[in-house]
């Protein structure tokens, strides 16, 4: 029965996160809006605060945010890092299609599995580094690296011809626009370590799932409030996240955070086997981007994007049983 419940959480997380990527991209519009990344984070902060507040209300046992934040300090530190990096990474939705953004962010599925196993190596669960660098994982890492390099080469060649990037050399050199989802992927990989170590009831510290959502949610809400004040100071008007224009952003924040809730429960039940299934969610985003958003990506880019997904799947499927 537990395995069925765990699988349901995984499926729901995939559906939520696939939807959130499409909603986030739909909320960009022309991409020239001022402080757009901060406005995205304000929407996320609102949703995070509501979810955290609900958990506080329904929690049966006495709860001290300060006590829990100190006891599970890795989650507290990560919450601060997540709020900052997540805000910056929204720039990726301005420059990239959802079809491109999601698979690059999805490499965290492969990276996070390696990082998590390294953490378990430090905790004594894994006996040697040889258990990490198996043929499948090595092949997956190589495929991911080659695919990202080739994808960035193709996209950067196109960007150099685009007048919009004329004075933005950073975006037309090296990783270019892909740097934003890559940064997010690294932080998301770190999240798996923190979540796995804190929530896992077998090998971690058995942190209650709701506590992690409360701590990270409240931290993000504080950052969102500061961003909201900053936007008011710069634009001389209050930003209202409950308008028609901001609806996709708010829906993206809602599905994103609800997905995090399902993910947290799945991680608590099986932290090592969760990411292998979640690694396929970018495929659903790619299909959604093509069908619903009419995104056009060249055949070469599709090949490299599928290569990134395939490499991630190779890495995460070869996990420790």
HELIX and SHEET records of a PDB file:
HELIX    1   1 UNK A    2  UNK A   26  1                                  25    
HELIX    2   2 UNK A   36  UNK A   58  1                                  23    
HELIX    3   3 UNK A   65  UNK A   71  1                                   7    
HELIX    4   4 UNK A   73  UNK A   89  1                                  17    
HELIX    5   5 UNK A   91  UNK A   95  1                                   5    
HELIX    6   6 UNK A   98  UNK A  105  1                                   8    
HELIX    7   7 UNK A  108  UNK A  123  1                                  16    
HELIX    8   8 UNK A  129  UNK A  131  5                                   3    
HELIX    9   9 UNK A  135  UNK A  160  1                                  26    
HELIX   10  10 UNK A  163  UNK A  165  5                                   3    
HELIX   11  11 UNK A  169  UNK A  172  5                                   4    
HELIX   12  12 UNK A  178  UNK A  199  1                                  22    
HELIX   13  13 UNK A  209  UNK A  235  1                                  27    
HELIX   14  14 UNK A  247  UNK A  269  1                                  23    
HELIX   15  15 UNK A  274  UNK A  278  1                                   5    
HELIX   16  16 UNK A  281  UNK A  291  1                                  11    
HELIX   17  17 UNK A  299  UNK A  317  1                                  19    
END                                                                             
